């Protein structure tokens, strides 16, 4: 009987040791994965963002902090930090990292702002902005993407992002005015409701043009009207809605 007890104790100790080794292995693997993605983010910042003229440290810090690979499908995780847009389903894309950085920098954010985003998409742009401002309001017209991103924001505890399932071209009248507005799809013109919902002194960034190419415009609203700056050519998916393209 004594020998049996010793045997059971030895087996139990071995099982505990094996469990510890498995847990350590899993934990070690997770740490290595985290280091890999952190390294990829740093490479993205060095080679795609800073090297192309992005100087706003708030933008740089936000993009270093946000795990972009969580905003794409599992099949595309290894491409998440590449210098190109990626499909996210529903005919939509997650923008190239530099475009995210450029549009974020153009908003001239200081930290206290309330920002409206039109076109939640993957949720990555809203996540970046959430690290830079007081609150982000984001609208998505595709229900599948809306539900996916709302769940992801909750999982990542981005509690200063407020989501809405609606036609973004109409803006968010109940929450205006906004200090800044960012539109992540291209339209033939800037929807008038968005201009109206922008506060005096506010900035709006949106791609404007045809089906296949647009110009990225920055609009600044003043007491006397609006000032528009052309930031260069770009290509976005269509902005669909009452004040945009037809379905």
Secondary structure in CASP SS format (residue, H / E / C, confidence):
PFRMAT SS
TARGET T0000
AUTHOR 0000-0000-0000
METHOD secondary structure of the structure
MODEL  1
X C 1.00
X H 1.00
X H 1.00
X H 1.00
X H 1.00
X H 1.00
X H 1.00
X H 1.00
X H 1.00
X H 1.00
X H 1.00
X H 1.00
X H 1.00
X H 1.00
X H 1.00
X H 1.00
X H 1.00
X H 1.00
X H 1.00
X H 1.00
X H 1.00
X H 1.00
X H 1.00
X H 1.00
X H 1.00
X H 1.00
X H 1.00
X H 1.00
X H 1.00
X H 1.00
X H 1.00
X H 1.00
X H 1.00
X H 1.00
X H 1.00
X H 1.00
X H 1.00
X H 1.00
X H 1.00
X H 1.00
X H 1.00
X H 1.00
X H 1.00
X H 1.00
X H 1.00
X H 1.00
X H 1.00
X H 1.00
X H 1.00
X H 1.00
X H 1.00
X H 1.00
X C 1.00
X C 1.00
X C 1.00
X C 1.00
X H 1.00
X H 1.00
X H 1.00
X H 1.00
X H 1.00
X H 1.00
X H 1.00
X H 1.00
X H 1.00
X C 1.00
X C 1.00
X H 1.00
X H 1.00
X H 1.00
X H 1.00
X C 1.00
X C 1.00
X H 1.00
X H 1.00
X H 1.00
X H 1.00
X H 1.00
X H 1.00
X C 1.00
X C 1.00
X C 1.00
X C 1.00
X C 1.00
X C 1.00
X E 1.00
X E 1.00
X E 1.00
X E 1.00
X C 1.00
X C 1.00
X E 1.00
X E 1.00
X E 1.00
X C 1.00
X C 1.00
X H 1.00
X H 1.00
X H 1.00
X H 1.00
X H 1.00
X H 1.00
X H 1.00
X H 1.00
X H 1.00
X H 1.00
X C 1.00
X C 1.00
X C 1.00
X C 1.00
X C 1.00
X C 1.00
X C 1.00
X E 1.00
X E 1.00
X E 1.00
X E 1.00
X E 1.00
X C 1.00
X C 1.00
X C 1.00
X C 1.00
X C 1.00
X H 1.00
X H 1.00
X H 1.00
X H 1.00
X H 1.00
X H 1.00
X H 1.00
X C 1.00
X C 1.00
X C 1.00
X C 1.00
X E 1.00
X E 1.00
X E 1.00
X E 1.00
X E 1.00
X E 1.00
X C 1.00
X C 1.00
X H 1.00
X H 1.00
X H 1.00
X H 1.00
X H 1.00
X H 1.00
X H 1.00
X H 1.00
X H 1.00
X H 1.00
X H 1.00
X H 1.00
X H 1.00
X C 1.00
X C 1.00
X C 1.00
X C 1.00
X C 1.00
X E 1.00
X E 1.00
X E 1.00
X E 1.00
X E 1.00
X C 1.00
X C 1.00
X H 1.00
X H 1.00
X H 1.00
X C 1.00
X C 1.00
X H 1.00
X H 1.00
X H 1.00
X C 1.00
X C 1.00
X E 1.00
X E 1.00
X E 1.00
X E 1.00
X E 1.00
X E 1.00
X E 1.00
X E 1.00
X E 1.00
X E 1.00
X C 1.00
X C 1.00
X C 1.00
X C 1.00
X H 1.00
X H 1.00
X H 1.00
X H 1.00
X H 1.00
X H 1.00
X E 1.00
X E 1.00
X E 1.00
X E 1.00
X E 1.00
X E 1.00
X E 1.00
X E 1.00
X E 1.00
X E 1.00
X E 1.00
X E 1.00
X C 1.00
X C 1.00
X C 1.00
X C 1.00
X E 1.00
X E 1.00
X E 1.00
X E 1.00
X E 1.00
X E 1.00
X E 1.00
X E 1.00
X E 1.00
X C 1.00
X C 1.00
X E 1.00
X E 1.00
X E 1.00
X E 1.00
X E 1.00
X E 1.00
X E 1.00
X E 1.00
X E 1.00
X E 1.00
X C 1.00
X C 1.00
X C 1.00
X E 1.00
X C 1.00
X E 1.00
X C 1.00
X C 1.00
X C 1.00
X C 1.00
X E 1.00
X C 1.00
X C 1.00
END
